[in-house]
Amino acid sequence: MAKGNGKAAGSPKSFLRKMALEQRSQVSDEVREAFQSRIAIEGVKIARQALARNVAAYWPIRGEADAQALIVALNYHEFVAALPAMVAMDRPLVFRQWKSRDPLVEGPFGTIEPSSRAREVLPDIVFVPLAAFDRRGHRIGYGAGQYDRTMAELRSTKQIIAIGLAFSVQEVEDIPAEAHDQRLDFILTETEFIDCRD
């Protein structure tokens, strides 16, 4: 578990983000490949148990836990799989349906997303990338607040399950929470499925 007191230059979250991302960059290819398979197997199981129909994941960038096999598995098992797309920096993400042969386009900040012609869906489950997490379900992303805005909007209209995907080395002892931060319900790592609910 990465630990720090957050007293380096910059905000505590910036320090924790930098530390966790450094840890993530050291994860071996073998661990990454095994975790990709685990994400697919556990993700489908979770979707079935939750009686979900629409499930959102993401296309990995910057060494994130890889959800590509999950997306393929969701389509195979006839769930509606969706990927996030950015419409504006200060607005929530939208989720667009995606199947393996559908086109993907380059989005902002090196992201990959479905074409704007793809159908928008409201997910029942959202698998969320992150830089760092703690066991209370607090997460640190890349600082833009996209997923916090998105989860807040979704939760204002329906009940969703938000699941962080991360390697165990991205865990930190405590993330300072702010009023706008949205907690994760669960976190799936290569070794654990952590229940973050009260």
SULQUI-V532131 format. One line per field, one symbol per residue. phi: phi as a letter, one per 30 degrees, with the letter a starting at -180 (. if undefined). psi: psi as a letter, one per 20 degrees, with the letter a starting at -180 (. if undefined). A space follows every 10 residues. Layout:
BEGIN
phi=???
psi=???
END
This chain:
BEGIN
phi=.dbacicdej deddddeddd dddddcdddd dddddedded dddddddddd hdccbcbacd bhidedcddd ddddddcidd cbbdbccaec cddcccdbce cddbbdcdii dbbddddddd bcdcbbdcda cbbbddjdbc ccjciddddd dddeddcadb ccbdcadedd dbdacddced dcdddbbccd bbbcccdd
psi=ppqrijjrqa qhhgghgggh hgghiipqhg ggghhggggg ghgggghghi kqgpppbqpq rkjqpojghg gghgghjkqo pqqqqphqhj qqqqppqprh jqqqqpaqkj qprqqiiqpq qoqhpopprr gqqriijqqp cjiijghggg hgggiihrpr ppoqpqqhii prgppoqrhi ppqqhrppai iqopojq.
END
